[in-house]
């Protein structure tokens, strides 16, 4: 009788171990897929962020140098969509850097409106060392660093 009991317990343990192994493997696979989707979503987000940063850098160059041949910077990705995705997917550091970048750019546009820059013609330039542009360039660099750190 003890041999039968041992056989039943052994078979039950084998079946239980197999089931447990399948369940654990399924959980690990789900976690891996979730992490992979999150990583892919962040890559897409940061690609849009880098596109936006590049356009801003080109725009800064166009308003600070007297070069009529400087190309138009191009069209931006949807800022509201980037901001929403940043809130969902970005690290706290990336979120803070994105907010600083948006605030700095807002301040540049406020300065341009208040000073009437561009009213005397499209070739009117802003001094490269003006504090609002320095802040914006620093915010662009900070955002670049935040993305690099997150993807490292």
C-alpha positions, 0 to 999 in steps of 0.5 A: 500500500505504501508503494501505491501511495508513493506512486500516487504522491510522485505522480501528483507531484510531477503533474503539480510541478508541471502545472506550476512550471507552466503557470510560472513560465506564462507569468514570466512571458507576460511580464517580458511582453509587457516590458517589451511593449513599454520599451517600444512605446518609450522609443516611439515617444522619445523619437518624437521628442528628439524630432521636436528638439531638433526642430527647436534647435534649427529654429533657434539657429534661424532666429539668431543668425543672419543667414537667409539660406538657412532652411525652414525647420519643418513641421513639429510632431503633435505637442499635446500628444507628446505631453500626454505620452510623456505623462504616461510613459516618461520617467519623473526626470524626463517629465520634469525636463519636458515641462521645463523645455515647454516652459522655456519655449513659451517664454521665448515666444512671449518675449518675441510677442512682447518685444514685437520681434518680426514686426520689422520683417522676417529677418529680424534676429534675436541675440544668441546670448539673450537669457530666454534663448540660453534657457531654451538651449539649456532645456533642450540639452537637459531633455536630450540628457534625460532621454539618453539616461532613460534609454541607457 
